[in-house]
Amino acid sequence: MDHTDGWMGGWMGGQMSIWMVLAILVVVVVVIKSLTRKKS
């Protein structure tokens, strides 16, 4: 767990945080689209 916290801290402190946020947004959009497709 300690190395995970350090990894997160390193990413949050650098520019890579921007790419991580973009990646999360993309995943969220894909999941929402897949859920809406299943409902309809």
LINMO-V340398 format. One record per residue. N is the residue number from 1. RES is the residue in three letters. D_LAST is the distance of its C-alpha to the last C-alpha in Angstrom with 1 decimal. Layout:
n->N res->RES d_last->D_LAST
n->N res->RES d_last->D_LAST
This chain:
n->1 res->MET d_last->40.5
n->2 res->ASP d_last->43.3
n->3 res->HIS d_last->42.5
n->4 res->THR d_last->38.8
n->5 res->ASP d_last->39.9
n->6 res->GLY d_last->42.3
n->7 res->TRP d_last->39.6
n->8 res->MET d_last->37.3
n->9 res->GLY d_last->40.3
n->10 res->GLY d_last->41.3
n->11 res->TRP d_last->38.0
n->12 res->MET d_last->37.7
n->13 res->GLY d_last->41.2
n->14 res->GLY d_last->40.7
n->15 res->GLN d_last->38.7
n->16 res->MET d_last->36.4
n->17 res->SER d_last->34.6
n->18 res->ILE d_last->33.1
n->19 res->TRP d_last->31.6
n->20 res->MET d_last->30.4
n->21 res->VAL d_last->28.6
n->22 res->LEU d_last->27.0
n->23 res->ALA d_last->25.9
n->24 res->ILE d_last->24.4
n->25 res->LEU d_last->22.5
n->26 res->VAL d_last->21.2
n->27 res->VAL d_last->20.1
n->28 res->VAL d_last->18.3
n->29 res->VAL d_last->16.4
n->30 res->VAL d_last->15.4
n->31 res->VAL d_last->14.3
n->32 res->ILE d_last->12.3
n->33 res->LYS d_last->10.6
n->34 res->SER d_last->10.0
n->35 res->LEU d_last->8.7
n->36 res->THR d_last->6.2
n->37 res->ARG d_last->5.2
n->38 res->LYS d_last->5.6
n->39 res->LYS d_last->3.8
n->40 res->SER d_last->0.0
